[in-house]
């Protein structure tokens, strides 16, 4: 891997660039909170060759949403479930929109 390849990954939301300590610092939370999110299977950090947890920007956004819910009094298990359901709803809405677009493009009565 070249230096150029490494720098290109910094723009990748799924690249596990953050250590657990740095992720906790960025979120203003504890490492235990991040472990709890992993135990609840909300996020699954990748592991470095040494076995250390590494988080992506996408995972940090999910963890930040969980922290927001917990800070407002939602139990962590419920917060994780809410986020999972929100994600499933968003995906279902995206799929439905694709089906509607496909149906409209094949329906001769909607053509202009």
One Martini backbone bead per residue (centre of mass of N, CA, C, O) as a GRO file, in nm:
protein
  112
    1UNK     BB    1   0.097   0.036   0.022
    2UNK     BB    2   0.050   0.361  -0.027
    3UNK     BB    3   0.019   0.678   0.070
    4UNK     BB    4  -0.215   0.741  -0.124
    5UNK     BB    5  -0.400   0.515  -0.024
    6UNK     BB    6  -0.423   0.610   0.269
    7UNK     BB    7  -0.542   0.895   0.213
    8UNK     BB    8  -0.799   0.794   0.061
    9UNK     BB    9  -0.931   0.661   0.323
   10UNK     BB   10  -1.011   0.924   0.483
   11UNK     BB   11  -1.289   0.950   0.303
   12UNK     BB   12  -1.383   0.686   0.433
   13UNK     BB   13  -1.651   0.603   0.637
   14UNK     BB   14  -1.548   0.280   0.677
   15UNK     BB   15  -1.281   0.352   0.791
   16UNK     BB   16  -1.080   0.236   1.066
   17UNK     BB   17  -0.928   0.522   1.219
   18UNK     BB   18  -1.030   0.478   1.525
   19UNK     BB   19  -0.973   0.458   1.830
   20UNK     BB   20  -1.120   0.418   2.123
   21UNK     BB   21  -1.004   0.669   2.261
   22UNK     BB   22  -1.065   0.870   2.032
   23UNK     BB   23  -1.366   0.817   2.007
   24UNK     BB   24  -1.441   0.897   2.297
   25UNK     BB   25  -1.331   1.183   2.278
   26UNK     BB   26  -1.507   1.284   2.038
   27UNK     BB   27  -1.786   1.205   2.202
   28UNK     BB   28  -1.769   1.241   2.516
   29UNK     BB   29  -1.690   0.953   2.631
   30UNK     BB   30  -1.661   0.623   2.700
   31UNK     BB   31  -1.536   0.315   2.650
   32UNK     BB   32  -1.775   0.166   2.780
   33UNK     BB   33  -1.988   0.272   2.588
   34UNK     BB   34  -1.870   0.139   2.334
   35UNK     BB   35  -1.888  -0.148   2.441
   36UNK     BB   36  -2.197  -0.147   2.479
   37UNK     BB   37  -2.262  -0.113   2.177
   38UNK     BB   38  -2.130  -0.381   2.101
   39UNK     BB   39  -2.302  -0.568   2.284
   40UNK     BB   40  -2.573  -0.455   2.135
   41UNK     BB   41  -2.500  -0.447   1.818
   42UNK     BB   42  -2.473  -0.162   1.682
   43UNK     BB   43  -2.158  -0.191   1.683
   44UNK     BB   44  -1.864  -0.320   1.490
   45UNK     BB   45  -1.557  -0.323   1.539
   46UNK     BB   46  -1.266  -0.334   1.428
   47UNK     BB   47  -0.955  -0.509   1.415
   48UNK     BB   48  -0.652  -0.514   1.478
   49UNK     BB   49  -0.377  -0.704   1.481
   50UNK     BB   50  -0.376  -0.653   1.811
   51UNK     BB   51  -0.708  -0.626   1.888
   52UNK     BB   52  -0.801  -0.344   1.842
   53UNK     BB   53  -1.027  -0.108   1.834
   54UNK     BB   54  -1.198   0.019   1.534
   55UNK     BB   55  -1.332   0.325   1.397
   56UNK     BB   56  -1.564   0.481   1.212
   57UNK     BB   57  -1.744   0.746   1.113
   58UNK     BB   58  -2.009   0.598   1.099
   59UNK     BB   59  -1.995   0.481   1.388
   60UNK     BB   60  -1.977   0.757   1.529
   61UNK     BB   61  -2.257   0.856   1.446
   62UNK     BB   62  -2.413   0.634   1.591
   63UNK     BB   63  -2.294   0.686   1.874
   64UNK     BB   64  -2.397   0.978   1.893
   65UNK     BB   65  -2.696   0.906   1.884
   66UNK     BB   66  -2.692   0.731   2.137
   67UNK     BB   67  -2.594   0.949   2.329
   68UNK     BB   68  -2.831   1.139   2.293
   69UNK     BB   69  -3.046   0.946   2.406
   70UNK     BB   70  -2.911   0.893   2.681
   71UNK     BB   71  -2.898   1.196   2.769
   72UNK     BB   72  -3.237   1.182   2.759
   73UNK     BB   73  -3.295   0.886   2.925
   74UNK     BB   74  -3.225   0.648   2.753
   75UNK     BB   75  -3.172   0.343   2.741
   76UNK     BB   76  -2.932   0.177   2.575
   77UNK     BB   77  -3.106  -0.051   2.456
   78UNK     BB   78  -3.323   0.139   2.338
   79UNK     BB   79  -3.140   0.313   2.165
   80UNK     BB   80  -3.046   0.086   1.982
   81UNK     BB   81  -3.326   0.007   1.877
   82UNK     BB   82  -3.403   0.275   1.755
   83UNK     BB   83  -3.171   0.292   1.549
   84UNK     BB   84  -3.236   0.034   1.400
   85UNK     BB   85  -3.526   0.117   1.316
   86UNK     BB   86  -3.447   0.372   1.163
   87UNK     BB   87  -3.272   0.225   0.955
   88UNK     BB   88  -3.493   0.038   0.844
   89UNK     BB   89  -3.684   0.261   0.752
   90UNK     BB   90  -3.496   0.404   0.556
   91UNK     BB   91  -3.455   0.158   0.372
   92UNK     BB   92  -3.754   0.114   0.299
   93UNK     BB   93  -3.795   0.395   0.172
   94UNK     BB   94  -3.583   0.363  -0.048
   95UNK     BB   95  -3.707   0.116  -0.187
   96UNK     BB   96  -3.985   0.239  -0.247
   97UNK     BB   97  -3.879   0.468  -0.427
   98UNK     BB   98  -3.759   0.281  -0.641
   99UNK     BB   99  -4.023   0.141  -0.720
  100UNK     BB  100  -4.174   0.395  -0.807
  101UNK     BB  101  -3.979   0.480  -1.030
  102UNK     BB  102  -4.001   0.217  -1.193
  103UNK     BB  103  -4.307   0.226  -1.237
  104UNK     BB  104  -4.316   0.505  -1.382
  105UNK     BB  105  -4.119   0.426  -1.621
  106UNK     BB  106  -4.331   0.178  -1.719
  107UNK     BB  107  -4.571   0.378  -1.729
  108UNK     BB  108  -4.752   0.513  -1.993
  109UNK     BB  109  -4.938   0.725  -1.825
  110UNK     BB  110  -4.667   0.899  -1.719
  111UNK     BB  111  -4.588   0.991  -1.980
  112UNK     BB  112  -4.474   1.295  -2.176
   0.00000   0.00000   0.00000
